[in-house]
Amino acid sequence: MESAAVHIPGPNHDIEKACRIVAETIMMVGSRIQPGITTIELDNIAEDNILSSNGKPAFKGYVVGNLEFKHSLCISVNEEVVHGVPGARILQEGDIVSIDCGVEYNGWFGDSAYTFPVGTIDKSVQDLLDVTKESLNLGVRHAKSKNKVYDIARAVQTHVEKHGYSVVRQLVGHGIGTHLHEDPAIPNFVPPLLQRSYYPNEKLRKGQAIAIEPMVNQGTYNVRTLSDGWTVVTADKKPSAHFEHTVLIEDDGPVILTLMD
């Protein structure tokens, strides 16, 4: 269940620090991605960096229903959309791997994701990554006070579908602050009328922080969850890309708190 949105008094150095640890962790993990490394090795690198920065891994110990997530990163490879569980899997040349990281620092949260190529990847898959990243940037541009949630959603969906890809419907972005997941929901598509009560078109307010996270599939937008209860994969087993930023809403435009150097 999502918590009510929290107004962030500015400047808030704790949420900025949480987001800085997230960005630094993803960049560090990205620099170690190569054929032959295992996903659990990447998770260990991330956890060491988070703890040495006086942060806490926000995903580790996260509980949904009866399931507890036991790792610091969600690592999703190829057709895995999100919530991939680190383990003994060895990354191969031509894979793509989404690194999703959340950090708590002094009671405030940051969240971001980036999809990396492993070695040389197919041009069509690189295009999927490029379009997904572009769609995130377009969504972020609309994250300013007095705009609405669907302004972000429309920007993402329009760009993705213009290039022949699809946005996942079953998973969406979210508010963030003193909880990892808060209202409002931030879909990457404009919901049909019958779904708008689930994803209301709320006005964005100065001082909110939101996590915008396009999940874009090369084929169908339909997904399913594997037997581990966490890993979400594309129904047609085609590749998926995932990019995410935590963004602070301001009157004169968005501030990307998880900007990577």
Phi, psi and chi 1 to 4 in degrees:
 res  aa     phi    psi   chi1   chi2   chi3   chi4
   1 MET       -  136.6  178.3  178.9  -65.8      -
   2 GLU   -82.1  147.0  -67.6 -175.1  -14.1      -
   3 SER   -90.7  161.6  -59.5      -      -      -
   4 ALA   -63.4  148.1      -      -      -      -
   5 ALA   -63.7  144.0      -      -      -      -
   6 VAL  -110.1  131.2  172.6      -      -      -
   7 HIS   -75.7  131.8  175.0   80.4      -      -
   8 ILE  -100.4  112.8  -61.7  170.8      -      -
   9 PRO   -68.2  132.2   24.9  -30.9      -      -
  10 GLY  -106.3  153.6      -      -      -      -
  11 PRO   -75.5  142.2   28.5  -33.9      -      -
  12 ASN  -110.8  101.7 -175.8  -58.7      -      -
  13 HIS   -74.0  -20.5  -61.2  -62.1      -      -
  14 ASP   -72.8  -44.8  -72.9  -18.0      -      -
  15 ILE   -68.8  -34.9 -167.1  170.2      -      -
  16 GLU   -63.0  -41.3  -68.4  173.4    5.3      -
  17 LYS   -66.4  -42.7  177.3   64.7  172.7  177.0
  18 ALA   -57.1  -45.0      -      -      -      -
  19 CYS   -69.7  -34.5  -70.8      -      -      -
  20 ARG   -65.8  -40.0  179.2   48.4   33.5 -160.5
  21 ILE   -63.6  -41.4  -63.4  170.0      -      -
  22 VAL   -57.7  -51.9  166.6      -      -      -
  23 ALA   -61.9  -44.1      -      -      -      -
  24 GLU   -63.9  -37.5  -70.3  171.3   -8.5      -
  25 THR   -66.0  -44.8  -60.1      -      -      -
  26 ILE   -63.9  -41.2  -69.8  175.5      -      -
  27 MET   -64.3  -40.1  -72.8 -172.6  -69.9      -
  28 MET   -64.1  -46.7  177.8  178.4  -70.6      -
  29 VAL   -62.7  -42.5  170.0      -      -      -
  30 GLY   -58.3  -35.8      -      -      -      -
  31 SER   -70.0  -16.3   72.1      -      -      -
  32 ARG  -101.3   -3.0  -60.2  -70.2  -62.5  -85.6
  33 ILE   -74.5  122.6  -70.4  174.1      -      -
  34 GLN  -160.6  159.9   59.4 -176.5   -9.1      -
  35 PRO   -56.8  136.0  -24.5   34.5      -      -
  36 GLY   103.3  -17.4      -      -      -      -
  37 ILE   -84.6  148.5 -162.5  165.2      -      -
  38 THR   -93.8  157.6   63.8      -      -      -
  39 THR   -68.3  -29.9   56.6      -      -      -
  40 ILE   -71.0  -31.7 -166.8   64.3      -      -
  41 GLU   -62.6  -41.2  -72.5  177.9  -76.9      -
  42 LEU   -64.6  -39.5  -63.4  177.4      -      -
  43 ASP   -62.8  -40.4 -171.7   68.0      -      -
  44 ASN   -65.7  -39.2  -69.8  -24.1      -      -
  45 ILE   -60.0  -45.4  -68.8  166.3      -      -
  46 ALA   -63.5  -47.0      -      -      -      -
  47 GLU   -63.0  -40.7 -177.6  164.4  -41.3      -
  48 ASP   -60.5  -42.8  -73.5  -13.1      -      -
  49 ASN   -67.9  -41.7 -171.9   65.9      -      -
  50 ILE   -61.9  -48.3  -67.2  167.4      -      -
  51 LEU   -67.3  -37.7  -65.1  176.1      -      -
  52 SER   -70.5  -16.3   67.1      -      -      -
  53 SER   -95.2    9.3  -57.4      -      -      -
  54 ASN    68.0   23.9  -62.9  -44.1      -      -
  55 GLY  -101.1  174.9      -      -      -      -
  56 LYS  -123.2  135.7  -63.8  178.5 -177.2  177.9
  57 PRO   -63.8  117.3  -19.2   32.2      -      -
  58 ALA   -72.5  -26.3      -      -      -      -
  59 PHE   -82.8  -28.7  -59.8  162.8      -      -
  60 LYS   -68.8  121.6 -167.2  168.8 -172.2  176.5
  61 GLY    88.6    1.6      -      -      -      -
  62 TYR   -68.8  131.7 -167.4   85.9      -      -
  63 VAL  -116.0  131.2  175.6      -      -      -
  64 VAL  -128.1  116.9  176.3      -      -      -
  65 GLY    63.3 -122.9      -      -      -      -
  66 ASN   -96.5    1.1  -58.0  -14.6      -      -
  67 LEU  -100.4  134.8  -67.9  173.6      -      -
  68 GLU  -114.4  127.8  177.6 -176.0   -9.3      -
  69 PHE   -79.9  129.7 -162.1   78.8      -      -
  70 LYS  -107.4   12.3  -61.1 -177.8 -176.6  -62.7
  71 HIS  -130.3  169.2  -58.9  -79.6      -      -
  72 SER   -88.6  -28.4  -65.1      -      -      -
  73 LEU  -117.5  151.8  -63.9  177.6      -      -
  74 CYS   -95.9  123.7  -65.7      -      -      -
  75 ILE  -123.0  113.4  -56.2 -178.5      -      -
  76 SER  -120.2  126.1  -53.4      -      -      -
  77 VAL  -113.2  129.8 -176.8      -      -      -
  78 ASN    59.2 -105.7  -63.3  -24.4      -      -
  79 GLU   -79.9   -4.9   76.0  -81.8    3.9      -
  80 GLU   -76.0  123.9  -64.4  173.4   -5.7      -
  81 VAL   -82.1  -57.3 -179.2      -      -      -
  82 VAL  -152.5  168.7  -73.3      -      -      -
  83 HIS    66.4   23.3  -55.2  161.0      -      -
  84 GLY   -63.7  140.2      -      -      -      -
  85 VAL   -95.3  121.7  179.3      -      -      -
  86 PRO   -60.0  146.6  -24.2   34.6      -      -
  87 GLY  -171.1 -146.8      -      -      -      -
  88 ALA   -83.5   -1.2      -      -      -      -
  89 ARG   -58.7  132.3 -178.8  169.3 -174.7  167.0
  90 ILE   -98.8  126.6  -60.8  171.5      -      -
  91 LEU   -71.4  140.1  -64.1 -178.3      -      -
  92 GLN  -115.7  153.4  -52.3  -72.8  -23.3      -
  93 GLU   -53.0  129.8 -179.6   87.9   14.0      -
  94 GLY    95.8  -10.0      -      -      -      -
  95 ASP   -70.3  162.6  -73.5  -17.9      -      -
  96 ILE  -122.1  147.2   56.6  172.5      -      -
  97 VAL  -139.2  122.9   54.5      -      -      -
  98 SER   -89.6  126.0  167.9      -      -      -
  99 ILE  -107.9  111.7  -56.6  -62.7      -      -
 100 ASP  -112.3  122.5 -169.4   -4.6      -      -
 101 CYS  -130.0  135.1  179.1      -      -      -
 102 GLY  -128.0  142.3      -      -      -      -
 103 VAL  -136.0  140.0  166.7      -      -      -
 104 GLU  -106.3  132.9  178.4 -172.0   -5.6      -
 105 TYR  -136.4  115.3 -177.9   83.7      -      -
 106 ASN    51.2   39.4  -77.4   -8.8      -      -
 107 GLY    85.8    4.7      -      -      -      -
 108 TRP  -119.1  151.4  -68.7   84.5      -      -
 109 PHE  -119.5  148.5  -71.3   82.8      -      -
 110 GLY  -130.4  154.4      -      -      -      -
 111 ASP  -153.6  131.8 -169.0    5.8      -      -
 112 SER  -157.8  160.7 -174.7      -      -      -
 113 ALA  -147.2  152.1      -      -      -      -
 114 TYR  -148.7  136.9 -163.6  100.3      -      -
 115 THR  -103.3  122.8  -58.3      -      -      -
 116 PHE  -107.4  145.9  -65.4   93.6      -      -
 117 PRO   -78.6  149.6   29.9  -33.3      -      -
 118 VAL  -106.3  105.0 -177.6      -      -      -
 119 GLY    66.1 -140.1      -      -      -      -
 120 THR   -92.0  128.9  -58.3      -      -      -
 121 ILE  -116.4  163.4   62.2  173.2      -      -
 122 ASP   -62.1  144.6 -173.1   85.7      -      -
 123 LYS   -60.8  -35.3  -73.7 -176.1  177.6  180.0
 124 SER   -67.0  -32.9   66.0      -      -      -
 125 VAL   -75.2  -37.6  179.6      -      -      -
 126 GLN   -61.0  -37.1 -177.0   62.5   57.3      -
 127 ASP   -63.7  -39.2 -174.5   66.5      -      -
 128 LEU   -59.6  -45.1  172.0   68.1      -      -
 129 LEU   -62.1  -44.6  -92.0   58.9      -      -
 130 ASP   -62.7  -45.7  -67.7  -17.7      -      -
 131 VAL   -65.4  -39.7  168.7      -      -      -
 132 THR   -64.0  -44.9  -53.7      -      -      -
 133 LYS   -63.6  -41.2 -171.0  174.0 -178.2 -178.9
 134 GLU   -62.0  -39.9  -70.0  162.1    4.3      -
 135 SER   -65.7  -36.3   75.1      -      -      -
 136 LEU   -62.0  -47.6  170.7   59.8      -      -
 137 ASN   -60.8  -38.3  -67.2  -26.2      -      -
 138 LEU   -67.9  -40.6  -70.8  168.1      -      -
 139 GLY   -62.9  -42.1      -      -      -      -
 140 VAL   -59.8  -37.9  166.5      -      -      -
 141 ARG   -57.5  -29.0  -73.5 -175.1 -162.4  173.3
 142 HIS   -91.1    1.7  -70.2   82.1      -      -
 143 ALA   -88.1   74.0      -      -      -      -
 144 LYS  -139.4  157.1   53.8 -172.5  176.6 -179.3
 145 SER   -59.0  143.8   61.4      -      -      -
 146 LYS    80.3  -13.0  -59.5  175.9 -175.7  174.0
 147 ASN   -75.8  174.0  -87.5    6.1      -      -
 148 LYS  -122.6  166.0  -67.6 -173.1  173.6 -177.2
 149 VAL   -54.4  -42.3  165.4      -      -      -
 150 TYR   -69.3  -18.6  -67.4  178.0      -      -
 151 ASP   -63.6  -41.2  -66.9  -41.2      -      -
 152 ILE   -66.3  -49.4  -62.3  170.6      -      -
 153 ALA   -58.0  -43.7      -      -      -      -
 154 ARG   -65.4  -40.8 -173.3  175.3  -64.6  106.1
 155 ALA   -63.0  -43.8      -      -      -      -
 156 VAL   -65.4  -52.5  171.7      -      -      -
 157 GLN   -61.2  -44.2 -178.1  178.0   17.5      -
 158 THR   -60.0  -45.2  -61.0      -      -      -
 159 HIS   -67.2  -43.5 -172.4   71.2      -      -
 160 VAL   -63.3  -48.8  167.5      -      -      -
 161 GLU   -72.2  -27.0  -66.9 -178.8   -9.5      -
 162 LYS   -60.9  -28.9  179.5  175.2   73.0  174.3
 163 HIS   -97.3    7.9  -73.3   83.1      -      -
 164 GLY    86.8   11.3      -      -      -      -
 165 TYR  -103.2  179.5  -58.2  127.1      -      -
 166 SER  -132.5  148.0   60.0      -      -      -
 167 VAL   -99.5  138.1  -69.2      -      -      -
 168 VAL   -64.2  136.2  172.0      -      -      -
 169 ARG   -96.4  -27.1  -57.2  -54.5 -156.4  -99.8
 170 GLN   -81.4  -11.1  -67.7   94.2  -35.5      -
 171 LEU  -132.9  141.1  -60.5  153.1      -      -
 172 VAL  -139.8  168.9  -62.0      -      -      -
 173 GLY   -76.0 -173.0      -      -      -      -
 174 HIS  -163.4  162.1   51.8   90.7      -      -
 175 GLY   -70.2  162.2      -      -      -      -
 176 ILE  -154.5  149.9 -172.2  169.2      -      -
 177 GLY   178.7 -105.0      -      -      -      -
 178 THR   -85.4   -2.8   55.3      -      -      -
 179 HIS  -129.2  152.4  -64.1   82.4      -      -
 180 LEU   -63.6  -40.1 -178.8   60.1      -      -
 181 HIS  -122.4  119.1  -63.4  111.9      -      -
 182 GLU  -131.1  167.9  -61.9  178.0   -5.8      -
 183 ASP   -71.1  155.3  -68.6  -30.7      -      -
 184 PRO   -87.9  159.5   34.3  -36.6      -      -
 185 ALA   -68.2  141.9      -      -      -      -
 186 ILE  -121.0   86.2  -49.1  -68.2      -      -
 187 PRO   -70.6  157.4   27.1  -33.9      -      -
 188 ASN   -97.5   17.5  -61.3  -58.3      -      -
 189 PHE  -150.8  154.3   59.7   98.2      -      -
 190 VAL   -82.5  116.2  177.5      -      -      -
 191 PRO   -66.7  146.2  -17.0   29.9      -      -
 192 PRO   -63.7  163.1   20.6  -28.9      -      -
 193 LEU   -52.7  -41.1  -72.4  174.4      -      -
 194 LEU   -72.6  -12.6  -66.9  179.7      -      -
 195 GLN  -102.9   -1.2  -73.0 -172.6   -3.4      -
 196 ARG   -72.5  -17.5  -67.6 -171.2  180.0 -179.3
 197 SER   -72.5  -26.9   60.0      -      -      -
 198 TYR   -77.0  -35.4  -64.9  102.0      -      -
 199 TYR  -125.8   74.4  -52.5  123.2      -      -
 200 PRO   -65.7  150.2   18.9  -28.1      -      -
 201 ASN   -85.9   70.1 -169.0   19.9      -      -
 202 GLU   -74.2  148.2  -66.8 -170.4   16.5      -
 203 LYS   -76.0  137.6 -174.8  175.8  -73.5 -172.4
 204 LEU   -81.7  141.2  -58.8  172.1      -      -
 205 ARG  -121.2  142.4  -64.1  178.7  -70.5  104.3
 206 LYS   -54.8  134.1  179.5  179.0  178.6  177.9
 207 GLY    95.9   -7.6      -      -      -      -
 208 GLN   -79.5  150.3  -81.5 -177.7  -52.6      -
 209 ALA  -118.6  138.4      -      -      -      -
 210 ILE  -134.6  152.4   57.9  174.5      -      -
 211 ALA  -106.4  112.1      -      -      -      -
 212 ILE   -97.3  125.9  -55.8  171.2      -      -
 213 GLU  -147.7   82.4   51.3  176.2  -38.3      -
 214 PRO   -59.5  131.2  -21.4   31.6      -      -
 215 MET  -116.6  111.7  -68.8  153.9  -86.1      -
 216 VAL  -121.7  128.5  177.5      -      -      -
 217 ASN  -105.5  145.3  -63.4  -12.0      -      -
 218 GLN   -69.3  -31.0 -167.0  176.2   64.3      -
 219 GLY  -114.6 -126.5      -      -      -      -
 220 THR   -64.9  152.2  178.5      -      -      -
 221 TYR   -82.1   -6.5   59.5   69.3      -      -
 222 ASN   -70.8  140.8  -67.7  -42.1      -      -
 223 VAL  -134.4  167.7  -61.6      -      -      -
 224 ARG  -145.4  161.6   62.9 -174.2 -178.5   87.3
 225 THR  -105.3  133.8  -57.5      -      -      -
 226 LEU   -72.7  173.5  -63.1 -175.7      -      -
 227 SER   -67.2  -15.0   58.7      -      -      -
 228 ASP   -72.2   -8.5   62.2   16.7      -      -
 229 GLY    83.3   -5.3      -      -      -      -
 230 TRP  -118.2  -53.1  -71.0  108.1      -      -
 231 THR   -68.8  121.2  -51.1      -      -      -
 232 VAL   -99.6  128.5  177.3      -      -      -
 233 VAL  -125.4  158.6  -59.4      -      -      -
 234 THR   -69.2  143.2   57.2      -      -      -
 235 ALA   -66.3  -29.3      -      -      -      -
 236 ASP   -99.6    5.5   57.9    8.4      -      -
 237 LYS    65.9   17.4  -60.4 -175.7  179.1 -179.9
 238 LYS   -85.4  160.2  -69.1 -175.3  177.9 -179.8
 239 PRO   -64.3  156.2  -19.4   30.0      -      -
 240 SER  -135.7  146.3 -178.4      -      -      -
 241 ALA  -121.9  152.7      -      -      -      -
 242 HIS  -144.9  120.9  178.1 -150.2      -      -
 243 PHE  -129.6  144.4  -71.7   84.5      -      -
 244 GLU  -150.9  141.7  176.6 -178.2   17.4      -
 245 HIS  -131.3  147.1  -85.4  -48.6      -      -
 246 THR   -89.2  127.8  -65.3      -      -      -
 247 VAL  -127.7  135.3  178.2      -      -      -
 248 LEU   -96.5  129.9 -177.6   64.8      -      -
 249 ILE   -81.8  126.9  -52.3  -61.9      -      -
 250 GLU  -132.7  163.4  -64.7  -74.3   -1.8      -
 251 ASP   -63.0  -38.9  -71.4  -23.6      -      -
 252 ASP   -96.6   11.7   55.0   -6.1      -      -
 253 GLY   133.7  173.2      -      -      -      -
 254 PRO   -78.7  150.9   29.4  -34.7      -      -
 255 VAL  -115.3  115.1  177.9      -      -      -
 256 ILE   -81.7  110.8  -58.8  173.3      -      -
 257 LEU   -80.9  -19.6  -61.4  177.1      -      -
 258 THR  -107.7   27.5   49.7      -      -      -
 259 LEU   -59.5  133.8 -165.2   62.7      -      -
 260 MET  -103.8  139.8  -61.2  176.4 -160.1      -
 261 ASP   -74.7      -  -61.6  -28.7      -      -
